[in-house]
Amino acid sequence: MTKTWFSAVPVGARRAFVAFVAVLVMAISMMGSAPSAQAQQNPQIEQISSQLNSLSSDLSVEKLAARSRDDAWNLRNKWLSDLRKLNPQAETIIRPAIDNAMNAIFPGLKAEKQREERLAREAAARKLAAEQARERAIAEEAARRAEAERRRNSFNVGPCPRDAKVCVDIDGRRTWLQDGKGGVTYVAPAMAPGRPGQDTPRGTFYVNRKVKDEISYEFNNAPMPWAVYFTYNGHAFHQGDPSFMSAGCVRLPADAAQRFFNTLQIGDKVFIY
């Protein structure tokens, strides 16, 4: 006896298909046996019955086996989506049978596609998180710039002239850099002027010398890194502990001293009040 194409299909696939058809027939019977009054109240029944009949044809073993794994999975998703739109209950009834038939003809298809979908969701979630982090960083940077601008605009520069590149408020224990047009570009977090009797001179001066690794011969070779001199009597901005007043220089924390050294140039105006 000549074998039919269907008989060549693996037993598991044939059983899954038979089970699928049985569920499909049951679902069609349920739809078709609804009382006429119910059918009038629910016009979707006829549509669902038509969908199920078409589905039965499209998901035959022969037609399924002729498809690629991707095509079969796409067909599965399309039909379930169509059924879900018409009647979620019908989709719930049919889904297990479709999946069993699919998995019998294409072993491991459901697990494979679910894994792909999970990985795609995770990749999308990572991409979204990265985009949100980037947007937050941009927003935070914009907020930081706006706050810095607000502080610059609200900063009290006192009598310091607009063209001064560095200003020192001795009584207020403040010092800051300017752009030469009155705009404040940097405010030192701390500073210490000269102690009484060794006061930092007040007035207008100009940067005349810069020594990166300066030492004080007058004070036992004490280090004065990032020294920027503004008088010819040894007064300078330099790194030092701002917790203690100096012998006339303007002491600055390390970062501030380096910022002053890198910014100020010979001839820049220094105003101290």
Buried (B, 14 or more C-beta within 10 A) or exposed (E): EEEEEEEEBEEEBBEBBEBBBEBBEBBBEBBEEBEEEEBEEBEBBEBBBEBBEEBBEEBBBEEBBEBEBEEBBEBBEEBBEBBBEBBEEBBEBBBEBBBBBBBBBBBEBBEBBEEEEEEEEEEEEEEEEEEEEEEEEEEEEEEEEEEBEEEBEEEEBEEBEEEBBBBBBBEEBBBBBBBBEEBBBBBBEBBBBBEEEEBBBEEEBEBBEBBEEBBBEEEEEEEBBBBBBBBEEBBBBBBBEBEEBBBBBBBBBEEBBBBBBEBBEEEBBBBBB
